[in-house]
C-alpha cells in the first residue's frame, strides 16, 4: 500500500465557508441539530449508569424546585397573612410550614448531590474512554500513517480536544431538568392564574429560542478556533522539538513570529465567539429581569382584583427567580455545545479513520540462506511522485553485514524502511529470514527515563542480558561509570549523554532482542573509527546468524562490511565486495573518494 499525501481533515468551518441557499441553509441547520443530538447521545451511552443517576437527581431537584414555590405560597397564605389578619397562628400550622420548607429543601439537596456527583463521574469517565480510544487508534496505526500527521495535532486530539468534548456533558442533566421545570411550572402557573400562565408560555420559549439562535451563530467560530488550536499545538510541538536547531541558527525571532501568528488566529476566533457569548449572557439576564418587572405589575393588578392571593403571586415571583439560574444553565450548555462538537469531530476523525494495513504483514519469507530479498521492488513515496526505487532485485545472504551506499536521495533509507516493514512496495515483494527485526536510526531517540528503561522498553530482560548487549555496543564501560549505572536517569531525549553514548545505548536496545535482521541507518556515524570497528566485530561474533543492513556514508564503515550494495537513482547499480567495486565501478569509486575528501577536509 503506497503512502498517500498528508491527510487534511475537514472541518465545519471549511464546509460552511461558501454562500448557501435557503434550502441548503435548512439542510445545514438540520444536520447541525442531528450532529448535536448524536454527540450528546453517544456520550451518554458510554456510561449510562452514571448519567441515569444524574438525570434522576436532576428530576428530583426540578420537582423540588417547583414544590418549593408551592410551599412559599402555603406559608404566606396560611402563616404570614393569617398572623397579620387574625393576630394568631396555631403551632401546628407553623410546624407544617416549617416541615414543608425544610423537607422540600432536603429533597432538593439530595437531588443536587446525586446530580452533581453522578454527572461529574460520568463526564470524566467519558473523557477517559475517548482518550483511550484516541490513544488506542494511534497505537494501531502503522508508522507510515504517523509520518503523514503532525505529532502536536495528534497530541491535541487526545488531550485538549477530549477535555473540550466532555465540557458540555456535566451540565446536560441539569439543563434537561430545566425543561422539566419549565413544563411543570407552566402548568402550575396556568392552574394559579391563566394570564400569569400566558406570560410563562411566551417567556420560556423566548429564552429557549435565544439559546438556539446563539448556538447557531457561535458554532462556526468555535469550530474554526478548535481546528486552529490543533495547528497551533502542532507548531509548538515542532518548535520545541527543534529547539537546538532554532537556537543554533538564531531563528528565535522567526519562530516567535510564526507561533504568534498562529496564536493570533486562535485568539481572533475565540474573541468573536466570546463577543457573541457576552451579548447572549446579557440577554439571559435582561429577559428574566424584565419578565419579573412585568409580573410584578400584572400580579399587583390580579391581587387587587382578587383573582390571585398574595401567596400565589409571591410563589410566581419566587418560581421565576428560581428559574433564572437553570435557564442560564441551558444557555451554558448550548454555549459549550459548539466547542464540544468541534472537538468531538476532531476526535472522530482519528477514531473512525480506518486502520491502514500494516506493511510488515506483507513481508514474505526468504529462502533458506537468504537474509533479505528484494524481488523486482518498485516504491514511490506518493503516487504523484517519481519512484524512489525502481525494479530493485537483490539477495543478501543471511549472516552478512551489507553496506548500502549511494549519493543523497538514491533510495538507501527507503530500502531500510522496506526491509523493516515500515512501508510496502507498489510492485514486487520484500522477503526476510524468519525472526525479529530491529533498527537503530541515525538520530538515536532516548526516553526521559533510566538507561535500563531505554534498553528494555517494557520487556523483561535480566541484568546479565542488558550488560551483554551493552558490551557488544561498546557501551558497558561508560554505563558502569554513570552515578547509578543502569538506574541513571538520562533526561529527555538522553540529554545527559553525548551523541555517541546515545547511539550505543540505542544499539544495545536493538541487540538485546537478538534480531535476525538488524538495520543500522548511519548509526555509527557518531562513533570514532576504532569504536566503530569494535562494535561491528562484536556484531559478527555475537550475532553471527543475523543479517545486518548498514546504511553508510563513511569509508571506514563501508570497508568493514562483508559486501556493498551501491544504489544510484533508485536502482541497484552494483553489488559486491568493496575492493571489487572500487575497481569495477567508476561511479562507486568517485563517490567513495568524495566521501574520503569530505572527511579529510573536515579533519
C-alpha positions in Angstrom: 0.0 0.0 0.0 1.5 3.3 -1.1 1.7 6.3 1.2 -0.8 9.0 0.4 -0.4 12.8 0.6 -0.8 14.3 4.1 -4.3 14.0 5.4 -6.3 17.2 5.5 -9.2 16.5 7.9 -12.3 18.6 7.0 -14.0 20.9 9.5 -17.4 22.6 9.6 -15.7 25.9 9.0 -14.4 24.7 5.7 -17.6 23.0 4.7 -19.7 26.0 5.5 -17.4 28.7 4.1 -19.4 29.2 1.0 -22.7 31.1 0.5 -25.6 28.8 1.0 -29.1 28.9 -0.4 -32.1 28.8 1.9 -32.7 25.1 1.2 -29.0 24.4 1.8 -29.1 26.5 5.0 -32.1 24.5 6.3 -30.2 21.3 5.4 -27.1 22.6 7.3 -29.3 23.5 10.3 -30.9 20.1 10.4 -27.5 18.4 10.0 -26.2 20.5 13.0 -29.1 19.5 15.2 -28.6 15.9 14.2 -24.9 16.1 15.0 -25.6 17.8 18.3 -28.0 15.0 19.3 -25.6 12.4 18.1 -22.8 13.9 20.2 -24.9 14.0 23.4 -26.4 10.6 22.8 -23.0 9.0 22.1 -21.5 10.4 25.3 -24.5 9.4 27.5 -24.4 5.9 26.0 -20.8 5.3 27.1 -21.6 5.3 30.8 -25.4 5.1 31.1 -25.5 4.2 34.9 -23.8 7.4 36.0 -25.9 9.6 33.8 -29.1 7.8 34.7 -28.4 8.7 38.4 -27.5 12.2 37.3 -30.9 12.6 35.4 -32.8 11.1 38.3 -31.1 13.5 40.7 -31.9 16.4 38.3 -35.5 15.4 38.0 -35.8 15.3 41.9 -34.3 18.7 42.0 -36.7 20.0 39.3 -39.7 18.7 41.1 -38.4 20.1 44.4 -37.9 23.5 42.9 -41.5 23.7 41.7 -42.7 22.3 45.0 -40.8 25.0 46.9 -42.9 27.7 45.3 -46.0 25.8 46.5 -44.5 25.8 50.0 -43.8 29.5 49.8 -47.4 30.1 48.7 -48.8 27.9 51.6 -46.6 29.6 54.2 -47.6 33.1 53.1 -51.3 32.4 52.8 -51.6 30.3 55.9 -48.9 31.6 58.3 -47.8 35.1 57.4 -51.1 36.6 56.2 -53.0 34.7 58.9 -50.8 36.3 61.5 -51.3 39.8 60.1 -55.1 39.4 59.7 -56.1 37.5 62.9 -53.1 38.2 65.1 -52.6 34.5 65.9 -51.4 31.3 64.2 -51.5 27.8 65.6 -48.3 26.0 66.4 -49.4 23.1 64.1 -49.7 25.4 61.2 -46.2 26.9 61.8 -44.8 23.4 62.2 -46.5 22.3 58.9 -45.0 25.3 57.1 -41.5 24.6 58.6 -41.8 21.0 57.6 -42.7 21.9 54.1 -39.8 24.3 53.6 -37.2 22.1 55.3 -38.5 18.9 53.8 -38.5 20.2 50.2 -35.1 21.8 50.8 -33.7 18.4 51.9 -35.2 16.8 48.8 -33.6 19.4 46.6 -30.3 19.0 48.3 -30.3 15.2 47.8 -31.2 15.8 44.1 -28.3 18.2 43.8 -25.8 15.8 45.3 -26.8 12.9 43.1 -26.9 15.1 40.0 -23.5 16.7 40.5 -21.7 13.6 41.7 -23.0 11.3 39.1 -22.7 13.9 36.3 -19.1 14.6 37.2 -18.2 11.0 37.4 -19.8 10.3 34.1 -18.1 13.2 32.4 -14.6 12.1 33.5 -15.3 8.5 32.6 -16.3 9.7 29.1 -13.1 11.7 28.9 -11.2 8.6 29.9 -13.0 6.5 27.3 -12.3 9.0 24.5 -8.7 9.4 25.5 -8.2 5.6 25.4 -10.0 5.4 22.1 -7.7 8.0 20.5 -4.5 6.6 22.0 -5.6 3.1 21.0 -6.2 4.2 17.4 -2.8 6.0 17.3 -1.1 2.9 18.6 -2.8 0.7 16.0 -2.0 2.9 13.0 1.3 1.9 11.3 4.4 4.2 11.1 3.5 5.4 7.6 0.2 6.9 8.9 2.0 8.8 11.7 4.5 10.2 9.2 1.6 12.0 7.4 0.2 13.6 10.5 1.7 16.3 12.8 2.6 14.9 16.3 1.3 18.1 18.0 -2.1 17.9 16.3 -2.5 14.2 17.4 -1.5 15.1 20.9 -4.1 17.9 20.9 -6.8 15.4 19.8 -6.0 13.1 22.6 -5.8 15.8 25.2 -7.3 19.3 24.7 -10.0 18.0 22.3 -11.0 15.3 24.8 -11.4 17.7 27.6 -13.3 20.2 25.4 -15.6 17.5 24.2 -16.8 16.4 27.6 -17.1 20.0 28.9 -20.7 20.0 27.7 -21.8 16.8 29.3 -21.8 17.7 33.0 -24.5 20.4 32.8 -26.7 18.3 30.5 -28.7 16.6 33.3 -29.3 20.0 34.9 -30.2 21.6 31.6 -32.7 18.8 30.7 -34.2 19.0 34.2 -34.8 22.7 33.5 -37.0 21.7 30.6 -39.0 19.6 33.0 -39.2 22.5 35.4 -40.4 24.8 32.7 -43.1 22.3 31.6 -44.3 21.8 35.2 -44.0 25.5 36.1 -46.1 26.5 33.1 -48.9 24.1 34.1 -48.6 25.3 37.7 -48.9 28.9 36.6 -52.0 28.2 34.5 -53.5 26.5 37.5 -52.8 29.6 39.6 -53.9 32.2 37.0 -54.4 32.0 33.3 -52.8 35.4 32.5 -49.7 34.5 34.5 -49.6 31.2 32.7 -49.7 33.1 29.3 -46.7 35.1 30.4 -44.8 31.9 31.1 -45.9 30.5 27.8 -44.4 33.5 26.0 -41.2 34.0 28.0 -40.0 30.4 28.3 -40.0 29.7 24.5 -38.4 33.2 24.0 -35.5 32.2 26.3 -35.1 28.8 24.6 -35.1 30.5 21.1 -32.4 32.9 22.3 -30.2 30.0 23.2 -30.8 28.3 19.8 -30.0 31.4 17.8 -26.9 31.9 19.8 -25.7 28.3 19.4 -26.1 28.6 15.6 -24.3 31.9 15.4 -21.3 30.9 17.6 -20.7 27.3 16.3 -18.7 28.3 13.3 -16.3 30.4 15.4 -15.7 27.6 17.9 -15.2 25.1 15.1 -12.6 27.3 13.4 -10.9 28.0 16.7 -10.6 24.3 17.6 -9.0 23.5 14.3 -6.6 26.4 14.6 -5.8 25.2 18.1 -4.7 21.9 16.7 -2.5 23.7 14.2 -1.0 25.8 16.9 -0.3 22.8 19.1 1.4 21.1 16.2 3.6 24.1 15.6 4.5 24.5 19.2 5.4 20.8 19.4 7.6 21.1 16.3 9.3 24.3 17.6 10.2 22.7 20.9 11.3 19.5 19.2 13.7 21.6 17.1 14.8 24.0 19.8 18.5 23.2 19.2 18.1 24.0 15.5 16.2 27.2 16.2 18.8 28.5 18.7 21.8 27.3 16.5 20.6 29.4 13.6 19.4 32.3 15.6 15.8 31.8 14.4 14.1 32.6 17.8 12.5 35.8 16.4 11.2 33.9 13.3 9.7 31.1 15.4 8.2 33.6 17.9 6.6 35.5 15.0 5.3 32.2 13.4 3.8 31.0 16.7 2.4 34.4 17.5 0.6 34.5 14.1 -0.9 31.1 14.8 -1.9 32.1 18.3 -3.5 35.3 16.9 -5.7 33.2 14.7 -6.9 31.2 17.6 -7.4 34.3 19.7 -9.4 36.1 16.9 -11.8 33.2 16.5 -12.2 32.9 20.3 -12.8 36.7 20.7 -15.5 36.6 18.0 -17.2 33.7 19.9 -16.8 35.5 23.3 -18.3 38.7 21.9 -21.4 36.7 20.8 -21.4 35.0 24.2 -21.3 38.4 26.0 -24.4 39.6 24.2 -26.1 36.3 24.8 -25.4 36.3 28.5 -26.7 39.9 28.7 -29.9 38.8 27.1 -30.1 35.9 29.6 -30.0 38.4 32.4 -32.3 41.0 30.8 -35.2 38.7 29.8 -35.9 37.3 33.3 -35.4 40.7 34.9 -37.9 42.4 32.5 -40.2 39.5 32.9 -40.2 39.9 36.7 -41.0 43.6 36.4 -43.9 42.7 34.2 -45.0 40.0 36.6 -45.0 42.5 39.5 -47.2 44.9 37.6 -49.5 42.2 36.3 -49.6 40.5 39.7 -50.5 43.7 41.5 -53.5 44.1 39.3 -54.5 40.5 39.7 -54.1 40.6 43.5 -56.2 43.9 43.7 -58.9 42.3 41.7 -58.9 39.3 44.0 -58.1 36.8 41.2 -55.0 35.6 43.0 -53.9 35.7 46.6 -50.7 37.3 47.9 -49.3 33.9 48.5 -50.0 32.7 44.9 -48.5 35.9 43.5 -45.4 35.6 45.7 -44.9 31.9 44.6 -45.0 33.0 41.0 -42.3 35.6 41.5 -40.3 33.2 43.6 -40.6 30.5 40.9 -39.4 32.8 38.2 -36.5 33.9 40.4 -35.5 30.2 40.9 -35.7 29.5 37.2 -33.2 32.2 36.3 -30.1 30.0 37.1 -31.5 26.8 35.4 -32.3 28.8 32.3 -28.8 30.1 32.3 -27.6 26.5 32.5 -29.4 25.8 29.2 -27.5 28.7 27.8 -24.2 27.5 29.2 -24.8 24.0 27.8 -25.6 25.4 24.4 -22.7 27.8 24.5 -20.4 24.8 25.2 -22.0 22.7 22.6 -20.3 24.2 19.5 -16.8 23.9 21.2 -17.6 20.3 22.2 -18.9 19.5 18.8 -15.8 20.9 17.1 -13.5 18.9 19.4 -15.7 15.7 19.1 -15.5 15.9 15.3 -11.7 16.1 15.5 -11.7 13.1 17.8 -14.0 11.1 15.5 -11.7 11.9 12.5 -9.0 9.9 14.3 -11.1 7.1 15.9 -13.2 6.4 12.8 -10.4 6.6 10.2 -9.8 3.0 9.0 -6.7 1.2 10.3 -4.2 1.1 7.5 -2.8 -2.3 6.7 0.5 -2.9 8.4 3.1 -3.2 5.7 5.2 -5.6 7.9 2.4 -8.2 7.5 3.1 -8.2 3.7 6.7 -9.2 4.1 7.5 -12.6 2.6 9.7 -15.4 4.0 13.1 -15.5 2.3 14.5 -18.9 1.1 16.9 -20.6 3.4 20.3 -19.0 3.4 18.9 -15.6 2.3 18.6 -12.8 4.9 16.9 -10.2 2.8 15.5 -10.4 -0.7 14.1 -7.6 -2.9 12.2 -9.2 -5.8 11.7 -6.6 -8.5 10.6 -4.0 -5.9 9.4 -0.6 -7.0 8.3 2.1 -4.5 7.1 5.7 -4.6 6.5 7.8 -1.5 3.4 9.2 -3.2 1.5 8.2 -6.3 2.2 11.6 -7.9 6.0 11.5 -7.3 8.7 9.7 -9.3 9.6 6.3 -7.7 12.3 6.3 -5.1 13.2 2.7 -6.0 12.8 1.1 -9.4 12.8 -2.7 -10.1 15.3 -3.5 -7.3 16.3 -7.1 -7.5 18.7 -8.1 -4.7 19.6 -11.0 -2.5 21.7 -10.5 0.7 22.9 -13.8 2.3 21.9 -14.5 5.9 24.6 -13.6 8.4 26.1 -10.9 6.2 27.0 -7.3 7.1 25.9 -5.4 3.9 26.6 -1.7 3.5 24.0 0.2 1.4 25.9 3.1 -0.2 24.8 5.8 -2.6 24.5 9.5 -3.2 21.9 11.6 -1.4 18.4 10.7 -2.5 19.4 7.5 -4.1 16.9 5.4 -2.0 19.1 4.0 0.8 16.8 4.8 3.7 13.8 3.7 1.6 15.4 0.3 1.2 15.9 0.1 5.0 12.2 1.2 5.6 11.0 -1.5 3.1 13.1 -4.2 4.8 11.8 -3.2 8.2 8.2 -3.2 7.1 7.5 0.4 7.7 6.3 0.9 4.1 5.2 -1.6 1.5 6.2 -1.6 -2.2 3.8 -0.8 -5.0 5.3 -3.6 -7.0 7.4 -6.6 -6.2 8.0 -8.4 -2.9 10.3 -8.0 0.1 11.2 -11.2 1.9 13.1 -11.8 5.1 14.6 -14.7 7.0 12.3 -15.7 9.9 12.9 -13.8 13.2 12.6 -10.4 14.7 13.8 -7.1 13.2 15.5 -4.1 14.9 16.6 -0.7 13.7 18.9 1.9 15.1 18.3 5.3 13.5 21.0 7.9 12.7 19.5 10.2 15.4 19.1 7.9 18.4 15.9 8.6 20.4 16.0 8.0 24.1 13.1 8.4 26.5 13.4 10.6 29.6 13.9 7.5 31.9 16.7 5.4 33.1 19.3 3.6 31.0 17.5 0.3 31.9 14.1 1.7 30.8 15.5 2.8 27.4 17.0 -0.6 26.7 14.2 -3.0 27.8 11.3 -0.7 26.7 8.8 -2.6 28.9 10.1 -6.1 28.2 11.6 -8.5 30.8 15.4 -8.8 30.4 17.9 -9.8 33.1 20.8 -7.6 34.1 23.1 -10.1 32.5 21.3 -9.7 29.2 21.4 -5.9 29.5 25.1 -5.8 30.2 25.8 -8.3 27.4 24.0 -6.1 24.9 25.9 -3.0 26.3 29.2 -4.9 25.9 28.5 -5.7 22.3 27.5 -2.0 21.7 30.8 -0.8 23.4 28.6 0.9 26.0 29.2 -1.1 29.1 32.2 0.9 30.2 30.6 4.3 30.2 27.3 3.0 31.7 29.2 1.4 34.5 30.8 4.8 35.2 27.4 6.6 35.5 26.3 7.6 39.0 23.5 4.9 39.3 24.7 2.7 36.4 21.6 1.2 34.8 19.3 3.3 37.0 20.8 6.6 35.9 18.1 8.9 34.5 19.3 10.1 31.1 16.8 13.1 30.8 14.5 13.9 27.9 16.0 12.6 24.6 19.0 11.4 26.5 20.2 15.0 27.0 22.7 14.0 29.7 24.6 11.7 27.3 26.8 12.5 24.3 25.7 11.7 20.8 28.0 8.7 20.6 26.7 7.4 24.0 23.1 7.8 22.9 23.8 5.8 19.8 25.4 3.0 21.7 22.5 2.8 24.2 20.1 2.7 21.2 22.3 0.0 19.6 22.2 -2.1 22.8 18.4 -1.7 22.8 18.3 -3.3 19.3 20.8 -6.0 20.1 19.2 -7.3 23.3 16.3 -8.5 21.2 18.6 -10.9 19.3 17.2 -9.8 15.9 17.6 -11.9 12.7 17.7 -8.6 10.8 19.5 -5.5 12.2 19.3 -2.2 10.3 21.7 0.5 11.1 20.8 3.8 9.4 24.1 5.5 9.5 24.1 4.6 13.2 27.9 4.5 13.8 28.5 8.0 12.3 28.9 9.5 15.8 31.5 6.9 16.8 35.2 7.1 16.2 36.6 4.6 13.6 38.2 2.4 16.3 35.0 2.1 18.4 33.0 1.5 15.2 35.3 -1.3 14.2 35.0 -2.8 17.7 31.2 -2.7 17.5 31.0 -4.3 14.1 33.5 -7.0 15.1 31.4 -7.8 18.2 28.3 -7.9 16.0 30.0 -10.5 13.8 30.8 -12.8 16.7 27.7 -12.4 18.8 25.1 -12.2 16.1 26.7 -14.5 13.5 23.4 -15.6 12.0 21.9 -12.1 11.9 21.8 -10.1 8.7 22.9 -6.5 9.1 21.9 -3.8 6.7 24.3 -0.9 7.2 23.3 2.4 5.6 26.7 4.1 5.4 28.4 7.2 4.1 31.8 6.8 5.9 34.6 5.0 4.0 35.8 3.3 7.2 32.3 1.9 7.8 32.0 0.7 4.2 35.3 -1.0 4.3 34.3 -3.1 7.3 31.2 -4.5 5.6 31.2 -8.0 4.0 29.6 -6.7 0.8 28.3 -3.4 -0.6 25.1 -2.6 -2.4 25.6 0.5 -4.5 22.4 2.4 -5.2 22.0 5.2 -7.8 18.8 7.0 -8.7 16.6 4.3 -7.1 18.4 1.3 -8.8 21.0 -1.1 -7.6 23.9 -0.1 -9.8 26.5 -2.6 -8.4 26.7 -5.3 -5.7 29.8 -6.9 -4.4 32.9 -6.6 -2.2 34.1 -3.1 -1.6 37.5 -3.6 -3.2 35.9 -5.2 -6.3 33.5 -2.3 -6.7 36.3 0.2 -6.3 38.0 -1.4 -9.3 34.9 -2.1 -11.5 32.5 0.8 -10.8 33.8 4.3 -11.7 30.6 5.9 -10.1 31.2 4.0 -6.9 34.8 4.9 -6.8 34.1 8.6 -7.3 31.5 8.6 -4.6 33.8 6.9 -2.0 36.7 9.2 -3.0 34.3 12.1 -2.5 33.5 10.7 1.0 37.1 10.5 1.8 37.8 14.0 0.6 35.0 15.3 2.7 36.3 13.5 5.8 39.9 14.8 5.2 38.6 18.3 4.7 36.5 18.2 7.8 39.5 16.9 9.8 
